[in-house]
Amino acid sequence: MKVLNFGSLNVDHVYRVPHIARPGETVAGSSYLRFAGGKGANQSVALARAGAAVAHAGSIGPEGLWLRERLAAEGVDVLDIRVAEGPGGHALIQVDDKGQNSIVLFAGANAMIGAEHLRTALQRLQPGDVLLLQNEINATPDLLSAGRAAGVRVVFNPAPMSAAVLDYPLDAVDLLIVNEHEAAALAGGTDVESWLAGLARRLPRADLCLTLGADGAVYQQAGGQRWQCPAPRVKAVDTTAAGDTFIGYYLAAVLRGAAEPAALRAACRAAAVSVTRPGAMDSIPRPVDVDAFFAAAPALA
């Protein structure tokens, strides 16, 4: 069983600022760093580092060949990453002194994915494999439907959330993974109970995973059984790829046959370690890093 992640590849330009710039305000940055990123690429690296077999499909600009090489070096199958004409995707990221972030995203090549690319990549999947999708490429609605038709397990993380997601074929989703903001946009409500109830009404056949930042995560099966996992209390430096780390480690654990409580715990622990590090892809830990972090701070385990 393997994962095909059809998702974005971006270059992240990260600026450290005392606070997120407000409209009309100029803020002096204290540092600048360039990272490989994109929610799709981040999740592929998280999967690979967590030990899963993952192939990434997507599109880069000619200046982004190093992104494909970076994923290949991580052990990701990059056969279906293509080079488009025009600039690749990139993001301008502000990170404040509290570790919170604000992101301006330019889709570039991520919005140039055509029907033939979809068909070729999906032909590599077998029934029972996992198709992982986010919301940073142009082809997400078509991929949702195609994944359902192919008989694979469709996992959807609608990030970044947009109004268009409300009209996506969400009945194709087998597992929906959302944070509080995405849950509220899809389901309405102001708390966990109302979000899960609203999501269950909108996607009655889907399992639901709600990530709650410092409060951990909740998983609810379509049949109603529920598990909750607290998050280790750590000092956040940069939360940029915490959700991507969670998704990669959670799916890798499930693919290994872990039960839901164990998979959630593995994902929460890895995400906690990621927020103690700067950057997006570069902040994603390996299992040895997670083990070492909690061995050094056993009270957090």
N, C-alpha and C positions, 0 to 999 in steps of 0.2 A: 504494500500500500504506500502511495506517495502523494505529495502535495504539488499541484500546479498553482503557483501564485501569479495571476495575471494582473500586474499592477505597475505603479509608477516608479520611475527612477529620476532622482533629482540631485542637483548640487545645492547644498545648504550653505548659505553665507550667514554666519552667526556673529552677532554683535552683542557684547556685554554692555548693559546700560544700568544706571541707578534705578530707573523705573521705565515702564513702557511709555513710549512717546504718545502724548495726547494730540488731538487734532490741532494743527497750527503751531505745535511745539517742536523745537529742535533740541535733541538730546545728544550730548557728547558720549560716544562709546569709549569704553576703556580698553577694549580688545577686539580683535577680528580673527576669526578662524574659518577655514573652508572644510566642509565635511561631505562625504557621500551620504545621500539620504533619499527621501521619498518614502511615503508610508509603505508602498509595495516592497521596495528594496529592503527597507528596515525589517519588515516582517520575514522576508526570505532569509536574511542573515540571522535573525533570531531563531528561526526554525533550524537552520543549518548548525548554528552554534549549540542548540539544544539537542542535536543528534538526529534530526529528521531528514529524510530524503526529500529534497525540494528542487523543483525546476521553476525558473522565473521566466515569464514571458512579458515583453514590454517593448518600449521604443525609446531610443536616445538620439540626441543630435550628434553630428560629427565630432564636436568637442567633448563628448561624453564617453568616448571609448574606454577611458580609465574606469568608469563605473562598471562596465561589463567585466573588465579584468578584475576589478575588486571583488565582485560577487563570485566569479570563478575561483579566485584565491580562497574564498570562504567555503568552497565545496558546493556551491550552488550550480545546478545545470543551467547554462546560459544559452543553449541552442536557439531558443525562441526570442532572444533579445535582438531586435533589428535596429539599423541605423536609418533615421529619416532625414529628409532634407529640411533644413531650418534648425533653429536653436532647440536645444533640449530643455527639459523642465528644470526649474530652479526655484529656490525659496530664499527670502530675506527674513531672518529670524532675529528678534530682539529677546534677550534673556535678562531679566532683572535680578536685583540682589537677593530676592526671595526665591529664585529658581523658577519663577513663572515665565511663560513665553508668549510672544505674539508673532504671527507668521503671515507674510505676504507670499502667495504662491503663484508662479507663472507656469502654466501647463506645458507649453512648448510641444515637444514631440510626443508627450503623453496624450495629447489630443489628436494625434494623427494615425491612430490604429485602425486598420481597415478589415473588411470582412474576411479576406483571404488569410490574413495573419491569425485571426480567431480560429478559423477552420483548421489550419495547420497545427496550431498549438493544442487544440482540444482533441485532435486525433491521437495524441499520445496518452490520453487518459483511458483507464479501464474502469468498468463499474466497481464502485466501492472506493475509488480514489477520492481525494479531496480537491475541490476547486476553491481557492481562497481569493476573495475580491475585496477591494476598497472602493473609494469614490474619487480617485484622482486621475482616472483615464476616461476617454470618451465612450468606450465600448461597454461600460458596466451593465446597462440594461440588457443588451444582447447576450452578454456572457451569462447573466443570471438565467435567462431562458434556455440557453444552449446547455448549460450545466445540468439543469433539471432534465432536459431531453436526453442527455447522455447517461443518465443514471448514476452520476457521481454525487458525493455529499457536498453541497454548496454552503460555504461559510462566508458570511458577508459582514464586513465592518464598514458602515456607511460614514466614513471619515475622509475628508471633511464633510460634515453634514450640509445639505442644501435642500431647498424646497423641492427640487426635482426628484429627490429620493422618494417622496410621497407617491409619485406616479410610476416608480419602478415595479417590475413584476415580483413583488416581495413574496408571493406564494411559492416561488421557486426556492426560497431560502430554507435550509435545514438547520442552520445555527446562525443566529444573529448575535453579534458582539458589539455592544454600545457602551458609551460612557453616559454620565448623567445628562449632559446637554443634548446628545443625540437621542437618548430615550425620551426626554421631554418633547423634543421636536416631533418625534414619531408618534408618541402616545398621549401627550398632554400630561397634566398632573405635576405635582411638586415633590413627591417622595417615592421611595423604592416601591412601596405597595401599589401606588397608582400607576407608576411606570410599567411594572411587570404586568399588571392587569390590562392596561391599555395595549401593550405589545402583544400579549396573548390573544387579545381580540383581533388585532390587525394581522398577526401571523400565527394562526391557531395550530399549524403543524410544525412550527419551528421550536427548537430549544433556544433558550435565551440566556445570555451571559451579560451581566451588568457590572461594569468596572466602576469603582467608586473612589479612585485615588487613594488617599490616606486611610479610607475606611474599608479597603479590600475589594472583594468581588462577591457577587451572588449569581448562582447558576440555577435556572429553573427548566426542567424538562417539559416537553409539550404535554406530558401526562400530569404535570403538576408537582412532582417531587422537586424539592429545593435543597440546595446546599449553600452555605455562606462561609467565606474565608476572610479573616482579618488580615490587614496589611502590617508587616513589621514597621515599627516606628523608627524612621531614619531621618537624617537632616538632608533635605533636598537641595541639590546644586543646580540641576537642570532636568525638567520633567519631559523634555521633547519626545523621547522615544519610549516612554514608560508603557504606553498602551501597546505599541508594536512589540515590545519585549514580552509583555504578558501574553499576547496572542500567539507568538512563536513558541514560547515555552508551554503554554497550555496545549496547543495542538500536538506538539512533539510528545508530550506526556500521554495524551489520549491515544496517539498512534502506537505508542509502546504498550498499550493495554492498561494504563493506569486508571483507577477508579476516579470519579469526579472529585472527591475531596482531595486526593493526592495530586491530581492535575492542577486544581486551583491553588493548592499550597505551593507547588513548584513554580507556577506562574507569578503568584504574588511575591514570592521571595526573589525571583529574578528581576521583576519590575522594581522592587525596592532597591536592589543593588544598582540598577541602571540610573536611578534618579540621583545617586551620589556621585555621578560622573558627568562631565560636560559632553555636549555633542549629541548626535542622533545615533547613527549606526555605530559610531565608535564607543558609545556608552553601553551597548548591549553586552552583558557578561557571558562568559562561558561557564559551564557547570562547575569547573574547578574554581572559578572566581567566586561563584555563589557560595560554594562550600567553605572557601577560605574566609569570606566576609563574615559568615555566621559563626564559624569556629572562633574568630577573633572577638565576636560579640555574642556570646551564647545567650544572653538575656533577651536578645531580639529574635532568636530562632523560634 
